[in-house]
Amino acid sequence: MKVVITIPALNEENTLPKVLTEIKQVMSHTRYNWTIQIVDDGSKDKTVQVAKKYGAVVVSHRRNKGLAEAFRTEVKNALKLGADIIVHTDADGQYPAKHIPELIKKVEEGNDLVMGSRFIGQIEHMPFMKRFGNIAFSRVLSHFTKTKITDSTTGFRAFTREVAEEINFINTFTYTQEQIIKAAMKKFKIVEIPIYARKTRESRLFNSSLQYAWRAWINIFRIYRDYEPLRFFGRIGFSMFFTGFAVGLYILYEIITTGAVSGIPRVILSALLMLTGIQIVLFGFLADMWKGR
């Protein structure tokens, strides 16, 4: 059983030594064949030198490409290293390495994607807006995926080779919610374990909670559109069709009771809404057929 513990890093020369030391201490007491991989996302400091000093495999981006692209690189190279299980963690030390064997054990028990949840565990500190947003997104994802999710943005997770091979990412911002949704759609088994999360620096991914929320919602809708096109476009199309149909019924009622139509624009609106709704539904069917190719 080959385990690759992979970490994205951008200018992490100060925190990386402690993180790598902790991982090595924990994993040295396990029976696993393990490797640490660092994906350097265009660092300008000594991140690469530190990673190599501690014996990690290093893959570098010549320029900063962001977390989502770094995650793609992590997964691609971990598969090249022969990983049976991939463990993703962060370089800032938020997630204690003692939980890594717990994640791996859950995978060995037959789960495909195992996530470390801060919300069923313990969090040293998280700003109110970030906590509120995480809870809200987790509830939405739980509804979408029909799976109980309490921490949709956790970066601490382990997953199988099959999950790594079968899930392709379209997100250019982050991978966290997209991997959950697509894993659920492909019927992979998803579970969470409680973890302890340390207080760390402010996030480098976004300038504000509102910016993060806006981009996360856009990404959720994009994933939903691409993986459930018939349901996505069907709901929009039928809503427009029945709105137009309701306007049409009112117009018909007017004709029956008064013998005349008091507003031609309403007739045009009714017909336009119904025709547009039908077209959107048909587009959903076409998109669903294309998805299955």
QUIKA-V401066 format. One record per residue. N is the residue number from 1. RES is the residue in three letters. PHI is phi in radians with two decimals (* if undefined). Layout:
((N;RES;PHI) (N;RES;PHI))
This chain:
((1;MET;*) (2;LYS;-1.71) (3;VAL;-1.98) (4;VAL;-1.96) (5;ILE;-1.69) (6;THR;-2.05) (7;ILE;-2.39) (8;PRO;-1.40) (9;ALA;-2.50) (10;LEU;-2.32) (11;ASN;0.96) (12;GLU;-2.04) (13;GLU;-1.08) (14;ASN;-1.45) (15;THR;-1.62) (16;LEU;-1.08) (17;PRO;-0.99) (18;LYS;-1.15) (19;VAL;-1.10) (20;LEU;-1.19) (21;THR;-1.07) (22;GLU;-1.11) (23;ILE;-1.10) (24;LYS;-1.12) (25;GLN;-1.13) (26;VAL;-1.21) (27;MET;-1.26) (28;SER;-1.17) (29;HIS;-1.76) (30;THR;-1.95) (31;ARG;-1.63) (32;TYR;-1.40) (33;ASN;-1.52) (34;TRP;-2.19) (35;THR;-2.43) (36;ILE;-1.75) (37;GLN;-2.11) (38;ILE;-1.97) (39;VAL;-1.79) (40;ASP;-1.41) (41;ASP;-1.67) (42;GLY;1.42) (43;SER;-1.13) (44;LYS;-1.86) (45;ASP;-1.82) (46;LYS;-1.73) (47;THR;-0.97) (48;VAL;-1.10) (49;GLN;-1.09) (50;VAL;-1.13) (51;ALA;-1.06) (52;LYS;-1.18) (53;LYS;-1.05) (54;TYR;-1.61) (55;GLY;1.44) (56;ALA;-1.44) (57;VAL;-1.34) (58;VAL;-2.04) (59;VAL;-2.10) (60;SER;-2.06) (61;HIS;-1.63) (62;ARG;-1.18) (63;ARG;-2.44) (64;ASN;-1.23) (65;LYS;-1.99) (66;GLY;1.68) (67;LEU;-1.11) (68;ALA;-1.08) (69;GLU;-1.23) (70;ALA;-1.09) (71;PHE;-1.14) (72;ARG;-1.03) (73;THR;-1.11) (74;GLU;-0.96) (75;VAL;-1.14) (76;LYS;-1.05) (77;ASN;-1.32) (78;ALA;-1.08) (79;LEU;-1.14) (80;LYS;-1.12) (81;LEU;-1.37) (82;GLY;1.51) (83;ALA;-1.12) (84;ASP;-1.61) (85;ILE;-2.30) (86;ILE;-1.94) (87;VAL;-1.94) (88;HIS;-1.87) (89;THR;-2.46) (90;ASP;-1.84) (91;ALA;-1.59) (92;ASP;-1.61) (93;GLY;1.44) (94;GLN;-1.12) (95;TYR;-1.80) (96;PRO;-1.09) (97;ALA;-1.15) (98;LYS;-1.06) (99;HIS;-1.48) (100;ILE;-1.04) (101;PRO;-1.05) (102;GLU;-1.18) (103;LEU;-1.08) (104;ILE;-1.10) (105;LYS;-1.05) (106;LYS;-1.12) (107;VAL;-1.16) (108;GLU;-1.06) (109;GLU;-1.37) (110;GLY;2.00) (111;ASN;-1.55) (112;ASP;-1.73) (113;LEU;-2.31) (114;VAL;-2.06) (115;MET;-2.06) (116;GLY;-1.50) (117;SER;-1.65) (118;ARG;-1.35) (119;PHE;-1.55) (120;ILE;-1.81) (121;GLY;-1.90) (122;GLN;-2.51) (123;ILE;-2.11) (124;GLU;-1.14) (125;HIS;-2.80) (126;MET;-2.65) (127;PRO;-0.95) (128;PHE;-0.97) (129;MET;-1.14) (130;LYS;-1.19) (131;ARG;-1.11) (132;PHE;-1.07) (133;GLY;-1.11) (134;ASN;-1.11) (135;ILE;-1.09) (136;ALA;-1.12) (137;PHE;-1.11) (138;SER;-1.12) (139;ARG;-1.18) (140;VAL;-1.12) (141;LEU;-1.14) (142;SER;-1.07) (143;HIS;-1.18) (144;PHE;-1.08) (145;THR;-1.63) (146;LYS;1.05) (147;THR;-2.30) (148;LYS;-1.24) (149;ILE;-2.10) (150;THR;-1.93) (151;ASP;-2.48) (152;SER;-1.36) (153;THR;-1.87) (154;THR;-1.10) (155;GLY;-1.65) (156;PHE;-1.75) (157;ARG;-2.73) (158;ALA;-2.25) (159;PHE;-2.63) (160;THR;-1.40) (161;ARG;-1.06) (162;GLU;-1.11) (163;VAL;-1.07) (164;ALA;-1.10) (165;GLU;-1.35) (166;GLU;-1.67) (167;ILE;-1.81) (168;ASN;-1.83) (169;PHE;-1.92) (170;ILE;-1.90) (171;ASN;-1.20) (172;THR;-1.86) (173;PHE;-1.90) (174;THR;-2.67) (175;TYR;-1.84) (176;THR;-1.06) (177;GLN;-1.23) (178;GLU;-1.10) (179;GLN;-1.11) (180;ILE;-1.11) (181;ILE;-1.09) (182;LYS;-1.24) (183;ALA;-1.11) (184;ALA;-1.15) (185;MET;-1.15) (186;LYS;-1.60) (187;LYS;1.17) (188;PHE;-1.33) (189;LYS;-1.48) (190;ILE;-2.03) (191;VAL;-2.43) (192;GLU;-2.14) (193;ILE;-2.20) (194;PRO;-1.30) (195;ILE;-2.34) (196;TYR;-1.74) (197;ALA;-2.06) (198;ARG;-1.41) (199;LYS;-1.29) (200;THR;-2.29) (201;ARG;-1.15) (202;GLU;-1.14) (203;SER;-1.11) (204;ARG;-1.67) (205;LEU;-1.35) (206;PHE;-2.56) (207;ASN;-1.45) (208;SER;-2.69) (209;SER;-1.13) (210;LEU;-1.16) (211;GLN;-1.10) (212;TYR;-1.09) (213;ALA;-1.06) (214;TRP;-1.06) (215;ARG;-1.19) (216;ALA;-1.15) (217;TRP;-1.11) (218;ILE;-1.03) (219;ASN;-1.16) (220;ILE;-1.09) (221;PHE;-1.16) (222;ARG;-1.10) (223;ILE;-1.13) (224;TYR;-1.05) (225;ARG;-1.09) (226;ASP;-1.36) (227;TYR;-1.82) (228;GLU;-2.33) (229;PRO;-1.09) (230;LEU;-1.13) (231;ARG;-1.19) (232;PHE;-1.10) (233;PHE;-1.31) (234;GLY;-1.09) (235;ARG;-1.13) (236;ILE;-1.15) (237;GLY;-1.11) (238;PHE;-1.17) (239;SER;-1.08) (240;MET;-1.18) (241;PHE;-1.08) (242;PHE;-1.27) (243;THR;-1.15) (244;GLY;-1.10) (245;PHE;-1.14) (246;ALA;-1.13) (247;VAL;-1.09) (248;GLY;-1.10) (249;LEU;-1.10) (250;TYR;-1.12) (251;ILE;-1.10) (252;LEU;-1.08) (253;TYR;-1.06) (254;GLU;-1.08) (255;ILE;-1.11) (256;ILE;-1.18) (257;THR;-1.51) (258;THR;-2.02) (259;GLY;1.45) (260;ALA;-2.61) (261;VAL;-1.82) (262;SER;-1.56) (263;GLY;-2.80) (264;ILE;-1.08) (265;PRO;-0.98) (266;ARG;-1.19) (267;VAL;-1.13) (268;ILE;-1.11) (269;LEU;-1.07) (270;SER;-1.06) (271;ALA;-1.13) (272;LEU;-1.14) (273;LEU;-1.12) (274;MET;-1.18) (275;LEU;-1.14) (276;THR;-1.11) (277;GLY;-1.04) (278;ILE;-1.10) (279;GLN;-1.11) (280;ILE;-1.16) (281;VAL;-1.08) (282;LEU;-1.08) (283;PHE;-1.09) (284;GLY;-1.08) (285;PHE;-1.11) (286;LEU;-1.11) (287;ALA;-1.13) (288;ASP;-1.17) (289;MET;-1.14) (290;TRP;-1.15) (291;LYS;-1.09) (292;GLY;-1.42) (293;ARG;-1.36))
